[in-house]
Amino acid sequence: MTTRLYVVGLGMVGCNQLTDEVDVALDRSDRIFLLHPHDIVAEALSDRFGAVVRLGSEYEEGRPRAETYDSIVDRVVSAAADADSPVALATYGHPTVGVTPTDDIVRRGEAAGVDVDVRPGISSLDAMYVDLGLNPFETGLQMFEVNDLLLRELPLTPSVPAFLFQVGTVGSRLYTARPNAPERFTRLRRYLERFYPPTHEVSLVRAATLPFESGDVQTFELSAFESMAAEVHPSHTLYVPPVRSEAAPNEEYRDDLYSRAHLDEITADDEFPADSDE
């Protein structure tokens, strides 16, 4: 018999951002594996839905994160394969935004005869749009995992806002609970200074994860990165606002955008069919 494994996002603020479809998935599950740092969230899920198994113990000092993720995948997929009723993996945020085990769970779960059902949640990026007052449709957007950025030396476009995720893990793929030394951020600062002036202001952003919290935004000059070391948490994202661009717009294209004659040239005479419930 095929069993079902739900992989769901709880949203960012405790259990206050559960979507209806995530609520249904958790209600159907006999056991919930949880990736979330706060005890209060585990308690709330347990009170509302039943048995909760926390996975934080998989993280060990100095252990490669990839090994931790592999252990999480093994535990969750094995439990689902052996279960007679659905089980769930619940993560904070969105289950495919920065949650490395999700892809492996889908692949290995299906190979084990488990029906894997991934359901979205409100991600940290969604929350940071609000915290920063940013509309990405107006500005464009660049987003990178910080170690991937440095590993592949990906070019940045200074005229477009950039989000560098998990900035507190820069320089190592090993898990640690130890505080940062200033030197942890030197390579990143030097890399960013290839594209931005040292006086360019950047921000550490951390979305709220509990109902009584607000999003945290700390702004400083790029040249002062090392002095912020003690403030940086693994869940922080570095927001790099754009350097003001003086590039002139394409005037011909701008005129076309507001031209009825051009609209007639690029569209057909027929109309889209009306929506139908049939």
C-alpha positions in Angstrom: 0.0 0.0 0.0 1.3 3.4 -0.9 1.6 5.8 2.1 1.7 9.5 1.9 4.4 11.9 3.1 3.5 15.6 3.4 6.3 18.1 3.2 4.8 21.4 4.3 5.8 25.0 5.1 4.5 26.5 8.3 5.2 30.1 7.3 7.6 32.3 9.2 5.6 33.4 12.3 5.1 30.4 14.6 1.9 28.6 13.6 0.1 31.9 12.7 0.7 31.7 9.0 -0.6 28.1 8.3 -2.4 27.9 5.0 -5.6 25.9 4.9 -4.0 23.2 2.7 -1.1 22.9 5.2 -3.6 22.7 8.1 -5.4 19.9 6.3 -2.2 18.0 5.6 -1.0 18.2 9.3 -4.5 17.2 10.5 -4.3 14.1 8.3 -0.9 13.1 9.6 -0.4 10.7 12.5 3.2 11.9 13.1 4.8 15.3 12.3 8.6 15.6 12.0 9.6 19.2 12.7 12.4 21.4 11.5 12.0 24.5 13.6 14.1 26.2 16.3 11.4 27.2 18.8 9.9 25.0 21.6 6.7 27.0 21.5 6.0 26.1 17.9 6.6 22.4 18.7 4.2 22.6 21.6 1.6 24.4 19.6 1.7 21.8 16.8 1.6 19.0 19.4 -1.5 20.5 21.1 -3.3 21.0 17.8 -2.3 18.0 15.7 -0.7 15.3 17.9 2.7 13.6 17.9 5.6 15.8 17.0 9.2 14.5 16.5 11.8 17.3 16.5 14.8 16.9 14.2 17.1 19.5 15.8 19.2 16.7 17.4 20.5 15.8 13.9 22.7 18.9 14.0 26.0 18.2 15.6 29.0 20.6 16.2 31.4 20.3 13.3 29.3 17.9 11.3 28.9 18.6 7.6 25.4 19.9 6.9 25.1 17.6 4.0 25.4 14.6 6.4 22.7 16.1 8.7 20.3 16.6 5.8 21.0 13.0 4.6 20.1 11.7 8.1 16.9 13.7 8.1 15.9 12.4 4.8 16.5 8.8 5.9 14.5 9.2 9.1 11.5 10.9 7.4 11.3 8.6 4.4 11.8 5.4 6.4 9.1 6.5 8.8 6.7 7.2 5.9 7.5 3.9 4.1 6.8 1.9 7.3 3.6 3.8 8.3 0.0 2.8 7.7 -1.1 6.5 7.8 0.3 9.7 6.4 3.2 11.4 8.1 4.5 15.0 7.6 7.7 16.9 7.6 7.0 20.5 8.7 9.6 23.3 8.2 9.4 26.9 9.0 9.0 29.1 5.9 8.5 27.5 2.5 9.6 23.8 2.1 11.5 24.5 -1.2 13.1 27.8 -0.2 16.4 27.1 1.5 15.2 23.7 2.8 17.9 21.4 1.3 16.3 18.0 2.3 13.1 18.6 0.3 14.4 17.5 -3.1 16.0 14.4 -1.8 12.8 13.5 0.1 10.8 13.8 -3.1 13.3 11.6 -5.0 14.0 9.0 -2.4 10.4 8.9 -1.1 9.0 8.1 -4.6 11.7 5.4 -5.1 10.5 3.9 -1.8 6.9 3.8 -2.9 5.9 6.8 -0.9 3.5 9.4 -2.3 5.2 12.7 -1.5 3.0 15.8 -1.4 4.8 19.2 -1.1 2.7 22.1 0.1 4.0 25.7 0.1 4.2 28.2 2.9 5.1 31.9 3.4 8.9 32.1 3.0 11.4 34.4 4.6 11.7 36.2 1.2 8.0 37.0 1.3 8.4 38.5 4.8 11.5 40.5 3.9 9.7 42.2 1.0 7.4 43.7 3.8 10.3 44.4 6.2 12.2 46.3 3.5 9.3 47.9 1.7 10.4 46.3 -1.5 8.3 45.6 -4.6 10.5 43.2 -6.8 8.4 44.0 -9.9 9.6 47.6 -9.8 13.3 46.8 -9.1 14.1 43.3 -10.3 15.8 40.9 -8.0 19.0 38.8 -7.5 19.1 36.1 -5.0 21.9 33.6 -4.1 22.9 31.2 -1.3 26.0 33.0 0.0 28.5 30.0 -0.2 27.3 29.2 -3.7 27.9 32.8 -4.7 31.5 32.7 -3.6 32.1 29.1 -4.7 31.1 29.9 -8.3 32.1 33.5 -8.2 28.8 34.6 -9.7 28.7 38.1 -11.0 26.4 40.6 -9.4 24.5 43.4 -11.1 24.9 46.5 -8.9 21.8 48.2 -10.3 19.5 45.3 -9.1 18.7 44.5 -5.4 20.4 41.3 -4.1 19.5 38.9 -1.4 22.4 36.7 -0.1 20.8 33.9 2.0 22.3 32.2 5.0 25.0 34.8 5.3 25.8 33.6 8.8 27.1 30.3 7.4 29.6 31.9 5.0 32.9 30.1 4.7 31.9 26.7 5.9 29.5 23.8 5.1 30.0 22.5 8.7 27.4 23.1 11.4 28.5 25.1 14.4 26.8 26.9 17.3 30.0 28.9 18.0 30.0 32.7 17.6 31.5 34.2 14.5 35.0 35.7 14.3 35.3 38.9 12.3 37.5 37.1 9.8 34.6 34.9 8.7 33.2 37.8 6.6 36.4 39.2 5.0 36.2 37.1 1.9 32.6 38.0 1.3 33.2 41.7 1.9 36.1 41.7 -0.5 34.0 39.9 -3.1 31.2 42.4 -2.8 33.6 45.3 -3.1 34.3 44.2 -6.6 30.8 45.4 -7.5 29.9 48.0 -4.8 31.8 50.9 -3.2 33.0 50.3 0.4 30.6 53.0 1.6 27.6 51.2 0.1 25.0 50.5 2.8 23.8 46.9 3.2 21.5 45.3 5.7 21.3 42.1 7.8 17.7 41.0 7.7 16.0 38.4 9.8 12.3 37.8 9.4 10.1 37.4 12.5 9.6 33.8 13.6 7.3 34.3 16.6 4.0 36.3 16.9 5.4 38.7 19.4 8.5 39.5 17.3 9.1 42.0 14.5 11.4 41.6 11.6 15.0 42.7 12.4 16.9 45.0 9.9 20.4 46.2 10.8 22.1 48.5 8.3 25.8 49.3 8.0 28.5 50.2 5.5 30.0 47.4 3.5 33.5 48.3 4.8 32.3 47.6 8.4 31.2 44.0 7.7 33.8 42.4 10.1 32.7 44.7 12.9 29.1 43.2 12.7 30.4 39.6 13.2 28.9 39.1 16.6 25.4 40.2 15.3 25.2 37.7 12.5 23.0 34.7 13.0 22.9 31.7 10.5 19.4 32.6 9.6 20.3 36.2 8.6 20.0 37.3 5.0 22.2 40.0 3.6 20.2 42.6 1.6 22.3 44.6 -0.8 20.3 47.5 -2.2 21.0 48.7 -5.7 23.6 51.3 -6.6 21.6 54.0 -8.4 21.8 53.5 -12.1 22.0 56.4 -14.5 21.4 54.1 -17.6 18.9 55.7 -19.9 15.9 53.6 -20.8 15.2 52.4 -24.3 13.1 55.2 -25.6 11.7 53.3 -28.5 10.5 50.5 -26.3 9.1 52.9 -23.7 7.0 54.6 -26.5 5.8 51.2 -27.7 4.6 50.3 -24.2 2.0 53.1 -24.4 1.2 52.9 -28.1 -2.3 51.7 -29.1 -1.0 51.1 -32.7 1.8 48.9 -31.4 -0.6 47.0 -29.2 -2.7 46.3 -32.3 0.4 45.0 -34.1 1.3 42.5 -31.4 -2.2 41.1 -30.6 -4.8 39.2 -32.6 -8.4 40.4 -33.3 -9.9 37.4 -31.3 -10.6 37.7 -27.6 -9.6 35.3 -24.9 -12.4 32.8 -24.2 -14.5 33.7 -21.2 -13.8 31.7 -18.1 -16.1 28.7 -17.8 -17.1 26.4 -14.9 -17.9 23.6 -17.4 
